[in-house]
Amino acid sequence: MSNTYQIYLISDSTGETLDRIFTAIKAQFKNIKYKIHTYSFTRTNNQISKILSEAEKKTNPIILYSIVDSNLAKYLAKTSREKEIPCFGVLGDLILSFSKLLNQKASHQPSGQHALNDEYYKRIEAIQFTMNHDDGNSIKEIKKSDIILLGVSRTSKTPTSIYLANKGYKTSNIPLINEDSIPQILRENPKISCVIGLNTEPERLVDIRKNRMNSLKETQNKSYTDLDKIRKEVGNAKNAFKKYKWPTIDVTRKSVEETAASIIKIYEIYKKNV
């Protein structure tokens, strides 16, 4: 008997919500074998029937769905039950509970989170700003940043900035080589924006940089991966953060999402005090 689970992610929209939820679920279990079958923009009974007909032929199928149309969701749950396929909805009870709490009927509109409203355009603007202010670019406009990240090379500045931009935060990131590499505008006015330093353990940074060099097939720049030099680099960065009283985050064992969550908390505190 196969131990591989066939995970069916069925959504009436893009499937982003389901994908993130399943990522969180699988992180709780070790050595789980699975194959994902993704079905987005599923909005008719006929589409549901075809998916379930395929699923019942598989061994160990599991349905995880995000469908806001209550009739379609009920049809999926009922048919899955008839076919004895485990089926779990991730929104139904939540929407119903919030509807009661807010004393307001839900719209049950698919892709409601993707509406072209002010929040959407703010996010697009933040992404454009962040891409233009990556790796120390466009320093003259840095005061327009919501968040400014500083750190030595390979401390996840760019991916973290992009993640924050997708949350609507205009983010600049600046590579820190030494104190002189800190833009003058920041040295003169350290609180011009929410400035945060990213640091990491030197030993971990050596591995990350070596992997980066290998991916680029670069063999000449030995100092980039020299442990003693990296220790000095990281130490100088910590001293600079301390000198300018910038909060810091150790990203050594943090995912981009975890780092971003910490940054957002710091930003919220910063905004309360400006």
C-alpha positions in Angstrom: 0.0 0.0 0.0 1.3 3.4 -1.0 2.2 5.8 1.9 2.1 8.8 -0.5 -0.9 11.1 0.2 -2.6 12.8 -2.8 -3.3 16.3 -1.7 -6.0 18.1 -3.7 -6.0 21.8 -3.2 -9.3 23.1 -4.6 -9.9 26.9 -4.8 -12.3 29.2 -6.4 -9.6 31.8 -6.7 -5.8 31.7 -7.3 -5.1 29.1 -4.6 -2.6 31.3 -2.7 -4.5 30.9 0.6 -4.6 27.1 0.3 -1.0 26.8 -0.6 0.1 28.8 2.4 -2.2 26.8 4.8 -0.9 23.5 3.5 2.6 24.7 3.9 1.9 25.5 7.5 0.2 22.1 8.0 2.9 20.0 6.5 5.6 21.7 8.6 4.0 20.1 11.6 4.6 16.6 10.4 7.9 14.8 9.7 8.6 12.4 6.9 5.2 12.9 5.2 5.1 11.8 1.6 2.7 13.7 -0.6 1.9 14.8 -4.1 0.0 18.1 -4.6 -2.8 18.5 -7.2 -3.8 22.1 -7.5 -7.1 23.3 -9.0 -7.6 27.0 -9.0 -10.7 29.0 -10.2 -13.0 26.0 -9.5 -16.5 27.5 -9.6 -18.9 24.9 -11.0 -20.4 21.6 -9.8 -19.1 20.0 -13.1 -15.5 21.0 -12.3 -15.9 19.6 -8.8 -17.3 16.3 -10.1 -14.4 15.8 -12.5 -11.8 16.5 -9.8 -13.4 14.1 -7.4 -13.7 11.4 -10.0 -10.0 11.6 -10.5 -9.3 11.7 -6.7 -11.3 8.6 -5.9 -9.1 6.6 -8.2 -6.0 7.5 -6.2 -4.7 6.0 -3.0 -4.9 8.2 0.1 -6.6 11.2 -1.4 -7.2 14.3 0.8 -9.2 17.3 -0.2 -8.4 20.8 1.2 -10.6 23.5 -0.2 -11.1 27.3 -0.1 -14.5 28.1 -1.7 -16.6 31.0 -0.6 -19.8 30.0 -2.5 -21.6 28.1 0.2 -23.7 26.0 -2.2 -20.6 24.9 -4.1 -18.7 24.2 -0.9 -21.6 22.1 0.3 -21.7 20.1 -2.9 -17.9 19.5 -2.6 -18.3 18.3 1.0 -21.3 16.1 0.3 -19.8 14.5 -2.8 -16.5 13.9 -1.0 -18.4 12.3 1.9 -20.3 10.0 -0.5 -17.0 8.9 -2.1 -15.4 8.5 1.4 -12.7 11.0 0.6 -11.4 13.1 3.6 -12.4 16.7 2.9 -11.6 19.9 4.8 -12.7 23.5 4.2 -10.5 26.3 5.5 -12.8 29.3 5.2 -16.4 28.2 5.7 -16.6 28.2 9.5 -14.4 31.3 9.7 -16.6 33.3 7.4 -19.8 32.2 9.2 -18.3 33.1 12.6 -17.1 36.5 11.4 -20.5 37.1 9.8 -22.2 36.5 13.1 -19.6 38.5 15.1 -19.8 41.5 12.7 -23.6 41.2 12.3 -23.0 41.5 8.5 -23.7 39.1 5.7 -20.6 37.9 3.8 -20.4 38.7 0.1 -19.2 35.2 -0.8 -17.4 36.7 -3.8 -14.4 34.7 -5.1 -11.1 36.5 -5.3 -12.4 39.2 -3.0 -8.9 39.7 -1.5 -7.7 40.6 -5.0 -10.1 43.5 -5.5 -8.5 46.5 -7.2 -8.9 48.8 -4.3 -6.6 51.4 -2.6 -4.9 48.6 -0.7 -4.0 46.8 -3.9 -2.6 49.9 -5.5 -0.6 50.7 -2.4 0.9 47.3 -2.6 1.9 47.7 -6.2 3.4 51.1 -5.5 5.4 49.5 -2.6 6.7 46.7 -4.8 7.8 49.2 -7.5 9.5 51.4 -4.9 11.3 48.5 -3.3 12.6 47.1 -6.5 14.0 50.6 -7.4 15.7 50.8 -4.0 17.3 47.4 -3.8 21.0 47.0 -2.9 21.6 50.7 -2.1 20.0 52.2 -5.2 18.2 55.6 -5.3 19.7 56.8 -1.9 18.4 60.3 -2.6 14.8 59.1 -2.1 15.5 57.0 0.9 13.5 59.2 3.2 10.4 58.1 1.4 11.0 54.5 2.7 8.7 53.0 5.4 11.5 50.7 6.3 15.2 50.7 5.7 17.2 47.4 6.1 21.0 47.4 6.6 23.2 44.3 6.8 26.3 42.6 5.4 26.1 40.6 2.2 23.8 37.6 2.3 21.7 38.5 5.3 18.4 38.1 3.3 17.9 41.8 2.7 16.5 41.6 -0.8 14.0 38.7 -0.3 12.9 40.2 3.0 12.4 43.6 1.3 10.3 42.1 -1.4 8.2 40.2 1.1 7.6 43.4 3.0 6.7 45.2 -0.2 4.0 42.6 -0.9 2.6 43.6 2.5 2.5 47.2 1.3 5.7 48.5 3.0 8.0 50.7 0.9 11.4 49.1 1.8 14.9 50.1 0.9 17.9 47.9 1.6 21.6 48.9 1.9 24.6 46.6 1.9 26.9 47.2 4.8 30.6 46.9 4.1 31.8 49.2 6.8 30.5 52.4 8.5 31.5 54.5 5.6 29.1 52.5 3.4 26.2 53.9 5.5 24.7 56.8 3.4 25.5 60.2 4.9 21.8 61.1 5.1 21.3 58.1 7.6 24.4 59.0 9.6 23.2 62.6 10.0 19.6 61.6 10.7 19.5 58.0 12.0 15.8 58.2 12.7 14.8 59.5 9.3 12.8 56.3 8.9 12.4 52.9 10.6 15.9 51.6 10.2 16.7 48.0 11.1 19.9 46.1 11.1 20.1 42.5 10.0 22.9 40.3 11.4 23.8 36.6 11.5 26.3 34.2 12.9 29.6 34.4 11.0 29.9 30.6 10.7 26.5 30.3 9.1 27.3 33.2 6.8 30.4 31.4 5.5 28.3 28.5 4.3 25.7 30.8 2.7 28.4 32.7 0.8 30.2 29.6 -0.3 27.0 28.3 -1.7 26.5 31.6 -3.5 30.0 31.5 -4.9 29.5 27.9 -6.1 26.3 28.8 -7.8 28.1 31.6 -9.7 31.1 29.3 -10.3 33.3 32.0 -8.7 36.6 31.0 -7.3 38.7 34.1 -7.2 37.2 36.2 -4.3 38.6 34.2 -1.3 38.1 37.0 1.2 34.3 36.9 0.6 34.2 33.6 2.4 37.1 34.0 4.8 35.8 33.3 8.4 38.1 35.8 10.1 37.1 38.6 7.7 33.5 37.7 8.0 33.7 37.8 11.8 35.2 41.3 11.6 32.5 42.3 9.0 29.7 41.1 11.3 31.3 42.7 14.3 31.6 46.1 12.6 28.0 45.9 11.5 26.9 45.2 15.1 28.9 48.2 16.3 27.4 50.4 13.7 23.9 49.4 14.7 24.7 50.0 18.3 26.2 53.4 17.6 23.2 54.7 15.7 20.8 52.9 18.1 19.1 50.9 15.4 17.2 47.8 16.4 18.6 44.6 15.1 17.4 41.1 14.1 19.5 38.0 14.0 18.4 36.2 10.9 20.6 33.1 11.4 17.8 30.6 11.9 14.8 32.7 10.7 12.9 32.3 7.5 12.1 35.4 5.5 8.5 35.3 6.8 9.7 35.2 10.4 12.2 38.0 9.8 9.5 40.1 8.2 7.1 39.5 11.0 9.7 40.8 13.5 10.4 43.8 11.3 6.7 44.7 11.1 6.5 44.6 14.9 9.4 47.0 15.2 7.9 49.3 12.5 4.6 49.5 14.4 6.4 50.5 17.6 8.4 53.1 15.6 5.2 54.6 14.1 3.7 55.0 17.6 6.7 57.0 18.7 7.2 59.4 15.8 
